[in-house]
Amino acid sequence: MCVSGREQSDVAALRAVVQTVLADAAALHVKSLALPLIGAGKAQWPAALAAKTQVAAICALASQGACEQLKVKSALAGSAA
């Protein structure tokens, strides 16, 4: 999927939001967290791009061990799931 310069900055912003949410949840010792598909609603992102960005952010933090005790469920809508 090819994204423009503006979309790249939007992707970085979305990734940062997801990482902040997960880091805050881990710091608060949250055990379970449900995330909606951020960006695909009011921001009108293509669902596939929002889902890909959100899943990549979750996987990046998980691979770093940053949220070992946190169970994350992401509500991916429609064909993006």
mmCIF file of the N, C-alpha and C atoms, coordinates in Angstrom:
data_MODEL
# 
_entry.id   MODEL 
# 
loop_
_atom_site.group_PDB 
_atom_site.id 
_atom_site.type_symbol 
_atom_site.label_atom_id 
_atom_site.label_alt_id 
_atom_site.label_comp_id 
_atom_site.label_asym_id 
_atom_site.label_entity_id 
_atom_site.label_seq_id 
_atom_site.pdbx_PDB_ins_code 
_atom_site.Cartn_x 
_atom_site.Cartn_y 
_atom_site.Cartn_z 
_atom_site.occupancy 
_atom_site.B_iso_or_equiv 
_atom_site.pdbx_formal_charge 
_atom_site.auth_seq_id 
_atom_site.auth_comp_id 
_atom_site.auth_asym_id 
_atom_site.auth_atom_id 
_atom_site.pdbx_PDB_model_num 
ATOM 1   N N  . MET A 1 1  ? 0.855   -1.179 0.000  1.00 0.00 ? 1  MET A N  1 
ATOM 2   C CA . MET A 1 1  ? 0.000   0.000  0.000  1.00 0.00 ? 1  MET A CA 1 
ATOM 3   C C  . MET A 1 1  ? 0.892   1.230  0.000  1.00 0.00 ? 1  MET A C  1 
ATOM 4   N N  . CYS A 1 2  ? 0.713   2.082  -0.962 1.00 0.00 ? 2  CYS A N  1 
ATOM 5   C CA . CYS A 1 2  ? 1.504   3.306  -1.097 1.00 0.00 ? 2  CYS A CA 1 
ATOM 6   C C  . CYS A 1 2  ? 0.781   4.458  -0.403 1.00 0.00 ? 2  CYS A C  1 
ATOM 7   N N  . VAL A 1 3  ? 1.514   5.216  0.395  1.00 0.00 ? 3  VAL A N  1 
ATOM 8   C CA . VAL A 1 3  ? 0.902   6.355  1.086  1.00 0.00 ? 3  VAL A CA 1 
ATOM 9   C C  . VAL A 1 3  ? 1.663   7.625  0.759  1.00 0.00 ? 3  VAL A C  1 
ATOM 10  N N  . SER A 1 4  ? 0.941   8.743  0.710  1.00 0.00 ? 4  SER A N  1 
ATOM 11  C CA . SER A 1 4  ? 1.546   10.034 0.400  1.00 0.00 ? 4  SER A CA 1 
ATOM 12  C C  . SER A 1 4  ? 2.310   10.566 1.611  1.00 0.00 ? 4  SER A C  1 
ATOM 13  N N  . GLY A 1 5  ? 2.995   11.683 1.421  1.00 0.00 ? 5  GLY A N  1 
ATOM 14  C CA . GLY A 1 5  ? 3.737   12.303 2.518  1.00 0.00 ? 5  GLY A CA 1 
ATOM 15  C C  . GLY A 1 5  ? 2.845   12.657 3.691  1.00 0.00 ? 5  GLY A C  1 
ATOM 16  N N  . ARG A 1 6  ? 1.660   13.240 3.403  1.00 0.00 ? 6  ARG A N  1 
ATOM 17  C CA . ARG A 1 6  ? 0.722   13.591 4.478  1.00 0.00 ? 6  ARG A CA 1 
ATOM 18  C C  . ARG A 1 6  ? 0.241   12.337 5.202  1.00 0.00 ? 6  ARG A C  1 
ATOM 19  N N  . GLU A 1 7  ? -0.064  11.298 4.416  1.00 0.00 ? 7  GLU A N  1 
ATOM 20  C CA . GLU A 1 7  ? -0.519  10.053 5.032  1.00 0.00 ? 7  GLU A CA 1 
ATOM 21  C C  . GLU A 1 7  ? 0.576   9.446  5.898  1.00 0.00 ? 7  GLU A C  1 
ATOM 22  N N  . GLN A 1 8  ? 1.838   9.581  5.481  1.00 0.00 ? 8  GLN A N  1 
ATOM 23  C CA . GLN A 1 8  ? 2.937   9.046  6.283  1.00 0.00 ? 8  GLN A CA 1 
ATOM 24  C C  . GLN A 1 8  ? 2.989   9.731  7.641  1.00 0.00 ? 8  GLN A C  1 
ATOM 25  N N  . SER A 1 9  ? 2.774   11.049 7.676  1.00 0.00 ? 9  SER A N  1 
ATOM 26  C CA . SER A 1 9  ? 2.781   11.749 8.964  1.00 0.00 ? 9  SER A CA 1 
ATOM 27  C C  . SER A 1 9  ? 1.555   11.353 9.782  1.00 0.00 ? 9  SER A C  1 
ATOM 28  N N  . ASP A 1 10 ? 0.429   11.114 9.111  1.00 0.00 ? 10 ASP A N  1 
ATOM 29  C CA . ASP A 1 10 ? -0.767  10.635 9.806  1.00 0.00 ? 10 ASP A CA 1 
ATOM 30  C C  . ASP A 1 10 ? -0.536  9.248  10.391 1.00 0.00 ? 10 ASP A C  1 
ATOM 31  N N  . VAL A 1 11 ? 0.141   8.387  9.623  1.00 0.00 ? 11 VAL A N  1 
ATOM 32  C CA . VAL A 1 11 ? 0.457   7.036  10.098 1.00 0.00 ? 11 VAL A CA 1 
ATOM 33  C C  . VAL A 1 11 ? 1.343   7.131  11.339 1.00 0.00 ? 11 VAL A C  1 
ATOM 34  N N  . ALA A 1 12 ? 2.342   8.001  11.292 1.00 0.00 ? 12 ALA A N  1 
ATOM 35  C CA . ALA A 1 12 ? 3.232   8.181  12.453 1.00 0.00 ? 12 ALA A CA 1 
ATOM 36  C C  . ALA A 1 12 ? 2.445   8.679  13.664 1.00 0.00 ? 12 ALA A C  1 
ATOM 37  N N  . ALA A 1 13 ? 1.511   9.593  13.432 1.00 0.00 ? 13 ALA A N  1 
ATOM 38  C CA . ALA A 1 13 ? 0.697   10.116 14.539 1.00 0.00 ? 13 ALA A CA 1 
ATOM 39  C C  . ALA A 1 13 ? -0.191  9.029  15.122 1.00 0.00 ? 13 ALA A C  1 
ATOM 40  N N  . LEU A 1 14 ? -0.815  8.231  14.265 1.00 0.00 ? 14 LEU A N  1 
ATOM 41  C CA . LEU A 1 14 ? -1.667  7.144  14.759 1.00 0.00 ? 14 LEU A CA 1 
ATOM 42  C C  . LEU A 1 14 ? -0.845  6.120  15.524 1.00 0.00 ? 14 LEU A C  1 
ATOM 43  N N  . ARG A 1 15 ? 0.315   5.774  14.986 1.00 0.00 ? 15 ARG A N  1 
ATOM 44  C CA . ARG A 1 15 ? 1.199   4.826  15.672 1.00 0.00 ? 15 ARG A CA 1 
ATOM 45  C C  . ARG A 1 15 ? 1.561   5.357  17.055 1.00 0.00 ? 15 ARG A C  1 
ATOM 46  N N  . ALA A 1 16 ? 1.861   6.645  17.148 1.00 0.00 ? 16 ALA A N  1 
ATOM 47  C CA . ALA A 1 16 ? 2.214   7.254  18.438 1.00 0.00 ? 16 ALA A CA 1 
ATOM 48  C C  . ALA A 1 16 ? 1.046   7.212  19.412 1.00 0.00 ? 16 ALA A C  1 
ATOM 49  N N  . VAL A 1 17 ? -0.163  7.453  18.917 1.00 0.00 ? 17 VAL A N  1 
ATOM 50  C CA . VAL A 1 17 ? -1.348  7.388  19.787 1.00 0.00 ? 17 VAL A CA 1 
ATOM 51  C C  . VAL A 1 17 ? -1.518  5.987  20.361 1.00 0.00 ? 17 VAL A C  1 
ATOM 52  N N  . VAL A 1 18 ? -1.438  4.982  19.504 1.00 0.00 ? 18 VAL A N  1 
ATOM 53  C CA . VAL A 1 18 ? -1.609  3.592  19.960 1.00 0.00 ? 18 VAL A CA 1 
ATOM 54  C C  . VAL A 1 18 ? -0.508  3.219  20.949 1.00 0.00 ? 18 VAL A C  1 
ATOM 55  N N  . GLN A 1 19 ? 0.726   3.597  20.654 1.00 0.00 ? 19 GLN A N  1 
ATOM 56  C CA . GLN A 1 19 ? 1.828   3.282  21.562 1.00 0.00 ? 19 GLN A CA 1 
ATOM 57  C C  . GLN A 1 19 ? 1.656   3.975  22.909 1.00 0.00 ? 19 GLN A C  1 
ATOM 58  N N  . THR A 1 20 ? 1.168   5.217  22.903 1.00 0.00 ? 20 THR A N  1 
ATOM 59  C CA . THR A 1 20 ? 0.932   5.944  24.156 1.00 0.00 ? 20 THR A CA 1 
ATOM 60  C C  . THR A 1 20 ? -0.169  5.275  24.973 1.00 0.00 ? 20 THR A C  1 
ATOM 61  N N  . VAL A 1 21 ? -1.247  4.883  24.311 1.00 0.00 ? 21 VAL A N  1 
ATOM 62  C CA . VAL A 1 21 ? -2.346  4.196  25.006 1.00 0.00 ? 21 VAL A CA 1 
ATOM 63  C C  . VAL A 1 21 ? -1.831  2.913  25.661 1.00 0.00 ? 21 VAL A C  1 
ATOM 64  N N  . LEU A 1 22 ? -1.062  2.120  24.916 1.00 0.00 ? 22 LEU A N  1 
ATOM 65  C CA . LEU A 1 22 ? -0.548  0.863  25.463 1.00 0.00 ? 22 LEU A CA 1 
ATOM 66  C C  . LEU A 1 22 ? 0.460   1.089  26.583 1.00 0.00 ? 22 LEU A C  1 
ATOM 67  N N  . ALA A 1 23 ? 1.332   2.064  26.427 1.00 0.00 ? 23 ALA A N  1 
ATOM 68  C CA . ALA A 1 23 ? 2.320   2.363  27.467 1.00 0.00 ? 23 ALA A CA 1 
ATOM 69  C C  . ALA A 1 23 ? 1.633   2.844  28.741 1.00 0.00 ? 23 ALA A C  1 
ATOM 70  N N  . ASP A 1 24 ? 0.622   3.705  28.586 1.00 0.00 ? 24 ASP A N  1 
ATOM 71  C CA . ASP A 1 24 ? -0.129  4.187  29.752 1.00 0.00 ? 24 ASP A CA 1 
ATOM 72  C C  . ASP A 1 24 ? -0.855  3.033  30.440 1.00 0.00 ? 24 ASP A C  1 
ATOM 73  N N  . ALA A 1 25 ? -1.441  2.148  29.650 1.00 0.00 ? 25 ALA A N  1 
ATOM 74  C CA . ALA A 1 25 ? -2.151  0.996  30.220 1.00 0.00 ? 25 ALA A CA 1 
ATOM 75  C C  . ALA A 1 25 ? -1.183  0.099  30.986 1.00 0.00 ? 25 ALA A C  1 
ATOM 76  N N  . ALA A 1 26 ? -0.008  -0.133 30.414 1.00 0.00 ? 26 ALA A N  1 
ATOM 77  C CA . ALA A 1 26 ? 0.996   -0.958 31.091 1.00 0.00 ? 26 ALA A CA 1 
ATOM 78  C C  . ALA A 1 26 ? 1.460   -0.297 32.385 1.00 0.00 ? 26 ALA A C  1 
ATOM 79  N N  . ALA A 1 27 ? 1.667   1.010  32.360 1.00 0.00 ? 27 ALA A N  1 
ATOM 80  C CA . ALA A 1 27 ? 2.103   1.732  33.556 1.00 0.00 ? 27 ALA A CA 1 
ATOM 81  C C  . ALA A 1 27 ? 1.052   1.680  34.667 1.00 0.00 ? 27 ALA A C  1 
ATOM 82  N N  . LEU A 1 28 ? -0.205  1.609  34.261 1.00 0.00 ? 28 LEU A N  1 
ATOM 83  C CA . LEU A 1 28 ? -1.307  1.526  35.238 1.00 0.00 ? 28 LEU A CA 1 
ATOM 84  C C  . LEU A 1 28 ? -1.632  0.083  35.620 1.00 0.00 ? 28 LEU A C  1 
ATOM 85  N N  . HIS A 1 29 ? -0.840  -0.864 35.114 1.00 0.00 ? 29 HIS A N  1 
ATOM 86  C CA . HIS A 1 29 ? -1.004  -2.291 35.384 1.00 0.00 ? 29 HIS A CA 1 
ATOM 87  C C  . HIS A 1 29 ? -2.355  -2.819 34.932 1.00 0.00 ? 29 HIS A C  1 
ATOM 88  N N  . VAL A 1 30 ? -2.852  -2.263 33.837 1.00 0.00 ? 30 VAL A N  1 
ATOM 89  C CA . VAL A 1 30 ? -4.098  -2.741 33.245 1.00 0.00 ? 30 VAL A CA 1 
ATOM 90  C C  . VAL A 1 30 ? -3.846  -4.145 32.705 1.00 0.00 ? 30 VAL A C  1 
ATOM 91  N N  . LYS A 1 31 ? -4.774  -5.049 32.916 1.00 0.00 ? 31 LYS A N  1 
ATOM 92  C CA . LYS A 1 31 ? -4.605  -6.435 32.469 1.00 0.00 ? 31 LYS A CA 1 
ATOM 93  C C  . LYS A 1 31 ? -5.226  -6.690 31.099 1.00 0.00 ? 31 LYS A C  1 
ATOM 94  N N  . SER A 1 32 ? -6.261  -5.936 30.753 1.00 0.00 ? 32 SER A N  1 
ATOM 95  C CA . SER A 1 32 ? -6.965  -6.147 29.496 1.00 0.00 ? 32 SER A CA 1 
ATOM 96  C C  . SER A 1 32 ? -7.392  -4.795 28.927 1.00 0.00 ? 32 SER A C  1 
ATOM 97  N N  . LEU A 1 33 ? -7.265  -4.663 27.606 1.00 0.00 ? 33 LEU A N  1 
ATOM 98  C CA . LEU A 1 33 ? -7.582  -3.399 26.962 1.00 0.00 ? 33 LEU A CA 1 
ATOM 99  C C  . LEU A 1 33 ? -8.224  -3.678 25.608 1.00 0.00 ? 33 LEU A C  1 
ATOM 100 N N  . ALA A 1 34 ? -9.324  -3.021 25.332 1.00 0.00 ? 34 ALA A N  1 
ATOM 101 C CA . ALA A 1 34 ? -9.969  -3.129 24.024 1.00 0.00 ? 34 ALA A CA 1 
ATOM 102 C C  . ALA A 1 34 ? -9.772  -1.803 23.290 1.00 0.00 ? 34 ALA A C  1 
ATOM 103 N N  . LEU A 1 35 ? -9.300  -1.887 22.068 1.00 0.00 ? 35 LEU A N  1 
ATOM 104 C CA . LEU A 1 35 ? -9.081  -0.689 21.258 1.00 0.00 ? 35 LEU A CA 1 
ATOM 105 C C  . LEU A 1 35 ? -10.041 -0.699 20.068 1.00 0.00 ? 35 LEU A C  1 
ATOM 106 N N  . PRO A 1 36 ? -10.738 0.404  19.854 1.00 0.00 ? 36 PRO A N  1 
ATOM 107 C CA . PRO A 1 36 ? -11.526 0.499  18.622 1.00 0.00 ? 36 PRO A CA 1 
ATOM 108 C C  . PRO A 1 36 ? -10.578 0.709  17.451 1.00 0.00 ? 36 PRO A C  1 
ATOM 109 N N  . LEU A 1 37 ? -11.083 0.649  16.257 1.00 0.00 ? 37 LEU A N  1 
ATOM 110 C CA . LEU A 1 37 ? -10.258 0.922  15.087 1.00 0.00 ? 37 LEU A CA 1 
ATOM 111 C C  . LEU A 1 37 ? -10.095 2.437  14.988 1.00 0.00 ? 37 LEU A C  1 
ATOM 112 N N  . ILE A 1 38 ? -9.039  2.946  15.604 1.00 0.00 ? 38 ILE A N  1 
ATOM 113 C CA . ILE A 1 38 ? -8.784  4.378  15.685 1.00 0.00 ? 38 ILE A CA 1 
ATOM 114 C C  . ILE A 1 38 ? -8.490  4.932  14.294 1.00 0.00 ? 38 ILE A C  1 
ATOM 115 N N  . GLY A 1 39 ? -9.150  6.020  13.942 1.00 0.00 ? 39 GLY A N  1 
ATOM 116 C CA . GLY A 1 39 ? -8.893  6.704  12.688 1.00 0.00 ? 39 GLY A CA 1 
ATOM 117 C C  . GLY A 1 39 ? -9.894  6.412  11.588 1.00 0.00 ? 39 GLY A C  1 
ATOM 118 N N  . ALA A 1 40 ? -10.583 5.284  11.670 1.00 0.00 ? 40 ALA A N  1 
ATOM 119 C CA . ALA A 1 40 ? -11.480 4.896  10.582 1.00 0.00 ? 40 ALA A CA 1 
ATOM 120 C C  . ALA A 1 40 ? -12.875 5.508  10.715 1.00 0.00 ? 40 ALA A C  1 
ATOM 121 N N  . GLY A 1 41 ? -13.141 6.188  11.800 1.00 0.00 ? 41 GLY A N  1 
ATOM 122 C CA . GLY A 1 41 ? -14.446 6.812  12.006 1.00 0.00 ? 41 GLY A CA 1 
ATOM 123 C C  . GLY A 1 41 ? -14.452 8.243  11.532 1.00 0.00 ? 41 GLY A C  1 
ATOM 124 N N  . LYS A 1 42 ? -14.447 9.161  12.479 1.00 0.00 ? 42 LYS A N  1 
ATOM 125 C CA . LYS A 1 42 ? -14.537 10.586 12.168 1.00 0.00 ? 42 LYS A CA 1 
ATOM 126 C C  . LYS A 1 42 ? -13.375 11.072 11.293 1.00 0.00 ? 42 LYS A C  1 
ATOM 127 N N  . ALA A 1 43 ? -12.194 10.511 11.484 1.00 0.00 ? 43 ALA A N  1 
ATOM 128 C CA . ALA A 1 43 ? -11.026 10.915 10.694 1.00 0.00 ? 43 ALA A CA 1 
ATOM 129 C C  . ALA A 1 43 ? -11.089 10.394 9.254  1.00 0.00 ? 43 ALA A C  1 
ATOM 130 N N  . GLN A 1 44 ? -11.968 9.447  9.003  1.00 0.00 ? 44 GLN A N  1 
ATOM 131 C CA . GLN A 1 44 ? -12.234 8.902  7.676  1.00 0.00 ? 44 GLN A CA 1 
ATOM 132 C C  . GLN A 1 44 ? -11.014 8.281  6.990  1.00 0.00 ? 44 GLN A C  1 
ATOM 133 N N  . TRP A 1 45 ? -10.177 7.615  7.765  1.00 0.00 ? 45 TRP A N  1 
ATOM 134 C CA . TRP A 1 45 ? -9.074  6.868  7.182  1.00 0.00 ? 45 TRP A CA 1 
ATOM 135 C C  . TRP A 1 45 ? -9.632  5.648  6.476  1.00 0.00 ? 45 TRP A C  1 
ATOM 136 N N  . PRO A 1 46 ? -8.953  5.159  5.450  1.00 0.00 ? 46 PRO A N  1 
ATOM 137 C CA . PRO A 1 46 ? -9.333  3.849  4.907  1.00 0.00 ? 46 PRO A CA 1 
ATOM 138 C C  . PRO A 1 46 ? -9.148  2.808  6.022  1.00 0.00 ? 46 PRO A C  1 
ATOM 139 N N  . ALA A 1 47 ? -10.136 1.963  6.227  1.00 0.00 ? 47 ALA A N  1 
ATOM 140 C CA . ALA A 1 47 ? -10.089 0.992  7.332  1.00 0.00 ? 47 ALA A CA 1 
ATOM 141 C C  . ALA A 1 47 ? -8.840  0.115  7.262  1.00 0.00 ? 47 ALA A C  1 
ATOM 142 N N  . ALA A 1 48 ? -8.457  -0.295 6.062  1.00 0.00 ? 48 ALA A N  1 
ATOM 143 C CA . ALA A 1 48 ? -7.280  -1.168 5.924  1.00 0.00 ? 48 ALA A CA 1 
ATOM 144 C C  . ALA A 1 48 ? -6.002  -0.474 6.396  1.00 0.00 ? 48 ALA A C  1 
ATOM 145 N N  . LEU A 1 49 ? -5.853  0.807  6.087  1.00 0.00 ? 49 LEU A N  1 
ATOM 146 C CA . LEU A 1 49 ? -4.667  1.552  6.517  1.00 0.00 ? 49 LEU A CA 1 
ATOM 147 C C  . LEU A 1 49 ? -4.671  1.758  8.031  1.00 0.00 ? 49 LEU A C  1 
ATOM 148 N N  . ALA A 1 50 ? -5.827  2.089  8.585  1.00 0.00 ? 50 ALA A N  1 
ATOM 149 C CA . ALA A 1 50 ? -5.928  2.260  10.039 1.00 0.00 ? 50 ALA A CA 1 
ATOM 150 C C  . ALA A 1 50 ? -5.620  0.950  10.752 1.00 0.00 ? 50 ALA A C  1 
ATOM 151 N N  . ALA A 1 51 ? -6.171  -0.154 10.247 1.00 0.00 ? 51 ALA A N  1 
ATOM 152 C CA . ALA A 1 51 ? -5.949  -1.468 10.873 1.00 0.00 ? 51 ALA A CA 1 
ATOM 153 C C  . ALA A 1 51 ? -4.480  -1.873 10.791 1.00 0.00 ? 51 ALA A C  1 
ATOM 154 N N  . LYS A 1 52 ? -3.892  -1.704 9.613  1.00 0.00 ? 52 LYS A N  1 
ATOM 155 C CA . LYS A 1 52 ? -2.479  -2.070 9.429  1.00 0.00 ? 52 LYS A CA 1 
ATOM 156 C C  . LYS A 1 52 ? -1.585  -1.263 10.376 1.00 0.00 ? 52 LYS A C  1 
ATOM 157 N N  . THR A 1 53 ? -1.858  0.016  10.502 1.00 0.00 ? 53 THR A N  1 
ATOM 158 C CA . THR A 1 53 ? -1.062  0.889  11.366 1.00 0.00 ? 53 THR A CA 1 
ATOM 159 C C  . THR A 1 53 ? -1.229  0.504  12.830 1.00 0.00 ? 53 THR A C  1 
ATOM 160 N N  . GLN A 1 54 ? -2.472  0.253  13.243 1.00 0.00 ? 54 GLN A N  1 
ATOM 161 C CA . GLN A 1 54 ? -2.740  -0.088 14.639 1.00 0.00 ? 54 GLN A CA 1 
ATOM 162 C C  . GLN A 1 54 ? -2.111  -1.428 15.011 1.00 0.00 ? 54 GLN A C  1 
ATOM 163 N N  . VAL A 1 55 ? -2.267  -2.421 14.162 1.00 0.00 ? 55 VAL A N  1 
ATOM 164 C CA . VAL A 1 55 ? -1.689  -3.740 14.442 1.00 0.00 ? 55 VAL A CA 1 
ATOM 165 C C  . VAL A 1 55 ? -0.165  -3.661 14.478 1.00 0.00 ? 55 VAL A C  1 
ATOM 166 N N  . ALA A 1 56 ? 0.434   -2.900 13.570 1.00 0.00 ? 56 ALA A N  1 
ATOM 167 C CA . ALA A 1 56 ? 1.890   -2.749 13.562 1.00 0.00 ? 56 ALA A CA 1 
ATOM 168 C C  . ALA A 1 56 ? 2.392   -2.108 14.856 1.00 0.00 ? 56 ALA A C  1 
ATOM 169 N N  . ALA A 1 57 ? 1.672   -1.121 15.351 1.00 0.00 ? 57 ALA A N  1 
ATOM 170 C CA . ALA A 1 57 ? 2.063   -0.457 16.602 1.00 0.00 ? 57 ALA A CA 1 
ATOM 171 C C  . ALA A 1 57 ? 1.961   -1.420 17.778 1.00 0.00 ? 57 ALA A C  1 
ATOM 172 N N  . ILE A 1 58 ? 0.894   -2.206 17.817 1.00 0.00 ? 58 ILE A N  1 
ATOM 173 C CA . ILE A 1 58 ? 0.720   -3.187 18.896 1.00 0.00 ? 58 ILE A CA 1 
ATOM 174 C C  . ILE A 1 58 ? 1.835   -4.222 18.839 1.00 0.00 ? 58 ILE A C  1 
ATOM 175 N N  . CYS A 1 59 ? 2.121   -4.739 17.652 1.00 0.00 ? 59 CYS A N  1 
ATOM 176 C CA . CYS A 1 59 ? 3.173   -5.749 17.498 1.00 0.00 ? 59 CYS A CA 1 
ATOM 177 C C  . CYS A 1 59 ? 4.552   -5.206 17.868 1.00 0.00 ? 59 CYS A C  1 
ATOM 178 N N  . ALA A 1 60 ? 4.823   -3.956 17.508 1.00 0.00 ? 60 ALA A N  1 
ATOM 179 C CA . ALA A 1 60 ? 6.122   -3.353 17.829 1.00 0.00 ? 60 ALA A CA 1 
ATOM 180 C C  . ALA A 1 60 ? 6.346   -3.292 19.330 1.00 0.00 ? 60 ALA A C  1 
ATOM 181 N N  . LEU A 1 61 ? 5.323   -2.855 20.066 1.00 0.00 ? 61 LEU A N  1 
ATOM 182 C CA . LEU A 1 61 ? 5.471   -2.790 21.526 1.00 0.00 ? 61 LEU A CA 1 
ATOM 183 C C  . LEU A 1 61 ? 5.541   -4.181 22.143 1.00 0.00 ? 61 LEU A C  1 
ATOM 184 N N  . ALA A 1 62 ? 4.758   -5.107 21.621 1.00 0.00 ? 62 ALA A N  1 
ATOM 185 C CA . ALA A 1 62 ? 4.787   -6.470 22.145 1.00 0.00 ? 62 ALA A CA 1 
ATOM 186 C C  . ALA A 1 62 ? 6.147   -7.111 21.935 1.00 0.00 ? 62 ALA A C  1 
ATOM 187 N N  . SER A 1 63 ? 6.776   -6.864 20.785 1.00 0.00 ? 63 SER A N  1 
ATOM 188 C CA . SER A 1 63 ? 8.088   -7.451 20.507 1.00 0.00 ? 63 SER A CA 1 
ATOM 189 C C  . SER A 1 63 ? 9.180   -6.881 21.408 1.00 0.00 ? 63 SER A C  1 
ATOM 190 N N  . GLN A 1 64 ? 8.936   -5.678 21.945 1.00 0.00 ? 64 GLN A N  1 
ATOM 191 C CA . GLN A 1 64 ? 9.887   -5.052 22.867 1.00 0.00 ? 64 GLN A CA 1 
ATOM 192 C C  . GLN A 1 64 ? 9.633   -5.481 24.308 1.00 0.00 ? 64 GLN A C  1 
ATOM 193 N N  . GLY A 1 65 ? 8.569   -6.249 24.530 1.00 0.00 ? 65 GLY A N  1 
ATOM 194 C CA . GLY A 1 65 ? 8.224   -6.674 25.884 1.00 0.00 ? 65 GLY A CA 1 
ATOM 195 C C  . GLY A 1 65 ? 7.643   -5.550 26.715 1.00 0.00 ? 65 GLY A C  1 
ATOM 196 N N  . ALA A 1 66 ? 7.182   -4.490 26.063 1.00 0.00 ? 66 ALA A N  1 
ATOM 197 C CA . ALA A 1 66 ? 6.703   -3.304 26.773 1.00 0.00 ? 66 ALA A CA 1 
ATOM 198 C C  . ALA A 1 66 ? 5.342   -3.505 27.427 1.00 0.00 ? 66 ALA A C  1 
ATOM 199 N N  . CYS A 1 67 ? 4.627   -4.517 27.012 1.00 0.00 ? 67 CYS A N  1 
ATOM 200 C CA . CYS A 1 67 ? 3.287   -4.725 27.586 1.00 0.00 ? 67 CYS A CA 1 
ATOM 201 C C  . CYS A 1 67 ? 3.032   -6.219 27.760 1.00 0.00 ? 67 CYS A C  1 
ATOM 202 N N  . GLU A 1 68 ? 3.963   -6.905 28.428 1.00 0.00 ? 68 GLU A N  1 
ATOM 203 C CA . GLU A 1 68 ? 3.897   -8.354 28.588 1.00 0.00 ? 68 GLU A CA 1 
ATOM 204 C C  . GLU A 1 68 ? 2.630   -8.841 29.276 1.00 0.00 ? 68 GLU A C  1 
ATOM 205 N N  . GLN A 1 69 ? 2.175   -8.144 30.297 1.00 0.00 ? 69 GLN A N  1 
ATOM 206 C CA . GLN A 1 69 ? 1.037   -8.600 31.082 1.00 0.00 ? 69 GLN A CA 1 
ATOM 207 C C  . GLN A 1 69 ? -0.294  -8.090 30.553 1.00 0.00 ? 69 GLN A C  1 
ATOM 208 N N  . LEU A 1 70 ? -0.271  -7.361 29.460 1.00 0.00 ? 70 LEU A N  1 
ATOM 209 C CA . LEU A 1 70 ? -1.466  -6.719 28.932 1.00 0.00 ? 70 LEU A CA 1 
ATOM 210 C C  . LEU A 1 70 ? -2.054  -7.529 27.787 1.00 0.00 ? 70 LEU A C  1 
ATOM 211 N N  . LYS A 1 71 ? -3.324  -7.886 27.896 1.00 0.00 ? 71 LYS A N  1 
ATOM 212 C CA . LYS A 1 71 ? -4.033  -8.562 26.820 1.00 0.00 ? 71 LYS A CA 1 
ATOM 213 C C  . LYS A 1 71 ? -4.753  -7.489 26.015 1.00 0.00 ? 71 LYS A C  1 
ATOM 214 N N  . VAL A 1 72 ? -4.439  -7.394 24.734 1.00 0.00 ? 72 VAL A N  1 
ATOM 215 C CA . VAL A 1 72 ? -5.018  -6.347 23.885 1.00 0.00 ? 72 VAL A CA 1 
ATOM 216 C C  . VAL A 1 72 ? -5.951  -6.993 22.871 1.00 0.00 ? 72 VAL A C  1 
ATOM 217 N N  . LYS A 1 73 ? -7.149  -6.434 22.779 1.00 0.00 ? 73 LYS A N  1 
ATOM 218 C CA . LYS A 1 73 ? -8.095  -6.844 21.742 1.00 0.00 ? 73 LYS A CA 1 
ATOM 219 C C  . LYS A 1 73 ? -8.376  -5.613 20.907 1.00 0.00 ? 73 LYS A C  1 
ATOM 220 N N  . SER A 1 74 ? -8.208  -5.755 19.623 1.00 0.00 ? 74 SER A N  1 
ATOM 221 C CA . SER A 1 74 ? -8.450  -4.652 18.708 1.00 0.00 ? 74 SER A CA 1 
ATOM 222 C C  . SER A 1 74 ? -9.712  -4.934 17.917 1.00 0.00 ? 74 SER A C  1 
ATOM 223 N N  . ALA A 1 75 ? -10.619 -4.002 17.912 1.00 0.00 ? 75 ALA A N  1 
ATOM 224 C CA . ALA A 1 75 ? -11.878 -4.162 17.194 1.00 0.00 ? 75 ALA A CA 1 
ATOM 225 C C  . ALA A 1 75 ? -11.693 -3.701 15.761 1.00 0.00 ? 75 ALA A C  1 
ATOM 226 N N  . LEU A 1 76 ? -11.313 -4.623 14.902 1.00 0.00 ? 76 LEU A N  1 
ATOM 227 C CA . LEU A 1 76 ? -11.099 -4.297 13.503 1.00 0.00 ? 76 LEU A CA 1 
ATOM 228 C C  . LEU A 1 76 ? -12.394 -4.539 12.737 1.00 0.00 ? 76 LEU A C  1 
ATOM 229 N N  . ALA A 1 77 ? -12.827 -3.531 11.998 1.00 0.00 ? 77 ALA A N  1 
ATOM 230 C CA . ALA A 1 77 ? -14.134 -3.568 11.353 1.00 0.00 ? 77 ALA A CA 1 
ATOM 231 C C  . ALA A 1 77 ? -14.066 -4.107 9.932  1.00 0.00 ? 77 ALA A C  1 
ATOM 232 N N  . GLY A 1 78 ? -15.124 -4.749 9.514  1.00 0.00 ? 78 GLY A N  1 
ATOM 233 C CA . GLY A 1 78 ? -15.345 -5.140 8.131  1.00 0.00 ? 78 GLY A CA 1 
ATOM 234 C C  . GLY A 1 78 ? -14.201 -5.881 7.483  1.00 0.00 ? 78 GLY A C  1 
ATOM 235 N N  . SER A 1 79 ? -13.851 -5.474 6.274  1.00 0.00 ? 79 SER A N  1 
ATOM 236 C CA . SER A 1 79 ? -12.846 -6.173 5.495  1.00 0.00 ? 79 SER A CA 1 
ATOM 237 C C  . SER A 1 79 ? -11.426 -5.962 5.997  1.00 0.00 ? 79 SER A C  1 
ATOM 238 N N  . ALA A 1 80 ? -11.237 -5.009 6.903  1.00 0.00 ? 80 ALA A N  1 
ATOM 239 C CA . ALA A 1 80 ? -9.890  -4.760 7.436  1.00 0.00 ? 80 ALA A CA 1 
ATOM 240 C C  . ALA A 1 80 ? -9.472  -5.844 8.415  1.00 0.00 ? 80 ALA A C  1 
ATOM 241 N N  . ALA A 1 81 ? -10.419 -6.578 8.942  1.00 0.00 ? 81 ALA A N  1 
ATOM 242 C CA . ALA A 1 81 ? -10.122 -7.582 9.964  1.00 0.00 ? 81 ALA A CA 1 
ATOM 243 C C  . ALA A 1 81 ? -9.379  -8.720 9.426  1.00 0.00 ? 81 ALA A C  1 
# 
